[in-house]
Amino acid sequence: MPNIFEPHFDESRDQPGFRCRRARVGRQAGAERLGASVWEVPPGQAAYPYHFHYVEEELLFVLSGRPSLRTPEGWRDLGPGETVAFTVGEGGAHQLVNRGEQPVRLLVVSPNGAPDICVYPDSDKVGVYERVSQGGGLRELYRRSDAVDYYDGEQGPAV
């Protein structure tokens, strides 16, 4: 049985600046349509790039440490027990960074299984994702500058 205080980390990320561990406790508990993950972010690292979702709303709980939160309003520090909601759209853009000297642990809850579109403003990329409870699903990332305009203005969508 999963435990948020003694998680089994089943995903590691090892990208420079984004090194962290994730325990998908919702999946481990057998949830099919609800996701819950414990993130552990070492000092000097971020959990993920600055982004926002077009479908998923997220709810974050700080379990331990003092992460720095970036939103459209700027940066602010969070403490243990604080809870933040990230709504759908640009107003819900967010990034968590550990600027402290101790690891940060976060619990993030969100829907699972519905296709989602994420926008990463710093790198001008768009991600298209379909997360499924058993793992896998669609995971594609595109540069917005590579996008093709499929509308000609008069005849509607091109085929």
C-alpha positions as CSV (number, residue, x, y, z in Angstrom):
1,M,0.0,0.0,0.0
2,P,1.5,3.4,-0.9
3,N,2.5,5.9,1.7
4,I,3.1,9.6,1.0
5,F,5.6,9.8,3.9
6,E,7.5,6.7,2.8
7,P,6.9,6.7,-1.0
8,H,8.2,4.2,-3.5
9,F,9.7,6.4,-6.2
10,D,8.9,4.9,-9.5
11,E,10.1,7.6,-11.9
12,S,13.4,9.5,-11.9
13,R,14.2,12.6,-14.0
14,D,17.8,13.3,-14.8
15,Q,17.7,16.4,-17.0
16,P,20.2,19.2,-16.0
17,G,18.3,21.6,-13.8
18,F,15.3,19.2,-13.5
19,R,16.6,16.3,-11.5
20,C,14.0,14.9,-9.2
21,R,12.1,11.7,-8.2
22,R,8.4,11.0,-8.4
23,A,6.2,8.4,-6.7
24,R,2.9,8.0,-8.6
25,V,1.0,7.0,-5.5
26,G,-2.4,7.3,-7.2
27,R,-1.4,4.7,-9.7
28,Q,0.2,2.6,-7.0
29,A,-3.0,2.7,-5.0
30,G,-5.0,1.5,-8.1
31,A,-6.7,4.9,-9.1
32,E,-7.8,5.0,-12.7
33,R,-9.1,8.5,-13.2
34,L,-7.3,10.4,-10.4
35,G,-3.6,11.1,-10.2
36,A,-1.5,11.8,-7.1
37,S,2.3,12.0,-7.1
38,V,4.9,12.7,-4.4
39,W,7.8,14.7,-5.9
40,E,11.2,14.9,-4.2
41,V,13.3,17.8,-5.5
42,P,16.9,18.1,-4.5
43,P,18.6,21.4,-3.7
44,G,19.2,23.5,-6.8
45,Q,16.8,21.6,-9.0
46,A,13.3,22.2,-10.4
47,A,10.5,19.6,-10.6
48,Y,9.5,20.7,-14.1
49,P,9.8,23.6,-16.5
50,Y,7.4,26.6,-16.2
51,H,4.1,25.5,-17.8
52,F,0.4,25.6,-17.9
53,H,-2.3,23.1,-18.9
54,Y,-5.4,23.5,-21.1
55,V,-7.2,20.6,-19.5
56,E,-5.7,19.5,-16.2
57,E,-6.2,21.5,-13.0
58,E,-3.6,20.6,-10.3
59,L,-3.6,20.9,-6.5
60,L,-0.2,21.0,-4.8
61,F,0.6,20.4,-1.1
62,V,4.0,21.1,0.4
63,L,4.9,18.1,2.5
64,S,8.4,19.3,3.5
65,G,11.0,21.9,2.6
66,R,10.6,25.4,1.3
67,P,10.1,25.4,-2.5
68,S,10.0,28.6,-4.6
69,L,6.9,28.9,-6.7
70,R,6.9,30.8,-10.0
71,T,3.5,31.9,-11.3
72,P,2.4,34.7,-13.7
73,E,2.6,37.0,-10.7
74,G,6.2,36.2,-10.0
75,W,8.1,34.2,-7.4
76,R,7.2,33.4,-3.8
77,D,8.4,30.9,-1.3
78,L,6.1,28.2,0.2
79,G,6.4,26.4,3.5
80,P,5.3,23.0,4.8
81,G,1.5,22.5,4.7
82,E,0.8,25.2,2.2
83,T,-1.6,24.3,-0.6
84,V,-1.8,25.9,-4.0
85,A,-4.3,25.3,-6.9
86,F,-3.2,25.7,-10.5
87,T,-6.2,26.4,-12.6
88,V,-6.5,25.6,-16.3
89,G,-5.0,28.2,-18.8
90,E,-2.3,30.8,-18.7
91,G,-3.3,32.1,-15.2
92,G,-2.5,28.7,-13.8
93,A,1.1,28.6,-15.1
94,H,3.6,27.4,-12.5
95,Q,7.0,26.0,-11.7
96,L,8.5,24.7,-8.4
97,V,12.2,25.2,-7.7
98,N,14.2,24.1,-4.7
99,R,16.5,27.0,-3.8
100,G,17.1,25.7,-0.3
101,E,19.7,23.3,1.1
102,Q,17.3,20.4,2.0
103,P,15.2,18.3,-0.3
104,V,11.6,19.4,-1.0
105,R,8.7,17.0,-1.0
106,L,5.4,17.8,-2.7
107,L,2.1,16.0,-3.2
108,V,0.4,16.9,-6.4
109,V,-3.2,15.8,-7.3
110,S,-4.7,16.0,-10.7
111,P,-7.0,14.2,-13.1
112,N,-5.6,11.1,-14.9
113,G,-6.3,9.6,-18.3
114,A,-7.8,12.6,-20.2
115,P,-5.7,14.0,-23.0
116,D,-4.1,17.3,-22.1
117,I,-2.2,20.0,-23.8
118,C,0.7,21.8,-22.0
119,V,2.4,25.0,-23.0
120,Y,6.0,25.8,-22.0
121,P,6.4,29.5,-22.4
122,D,10.1,29.7,-21.7
123,S,11.0,27.3,-24.5
124,D,8.0,28.1,-26.7
125,K,7.0,24.4,-26.9
126,V,3.6,22.6,-26.7
127,G,3.2,19.2,-25.3
128,V,0.3,16.8,-26.1
129,Y,-0.2,14.1,-23.6
130,E,-2.6,11.2,-22.9
131,R,-1.8,9.7,-19.5
132,V,-3.3,6.3,-18.7
133,S,-3.4,4.7,-15.3
134,Q,-1.2,1.8,-16.3
135,G,1.5,4.1,-17.8
136,G,2.3,5.0,-21.3
137,G,0.0,6.9,-23.6
138,L,0.6,9.7,-26.0
139,R,3.6,11.9,-25.2
140,E,4.6,14.4,-27.9
141,L,6.4,17.8,-27.6
142,Y,6.6,20.4,-30.4
143,R,8.2,23.7,-30.9
144,R,5.6,26.3,-31.7
145,S,7.7,27.7,-34.5
146,D,7.3,24.4,-36.3
147,A,3.5,24.6,-36.3
148,V,1.6,24.8,-39.6
149,D,-1.3,27.1,-40.0
150,Y,-4.2,24.8,-41.1
151,Y,-6.6,27.7,-41.8
152,D,-6.6,29.7,-45.0
153,G,-9.2,32.3,-43.6
154,E,-12.0,31.7,-46.2
155,Q,-12.5,28.0,-46.8
156,G,-12.1,26.7,-43.3
157,P,-9.8,23.9,-42.3
158,A,-7.6,22.4,-45.0
159,V,-7.6,18.6,-45.4
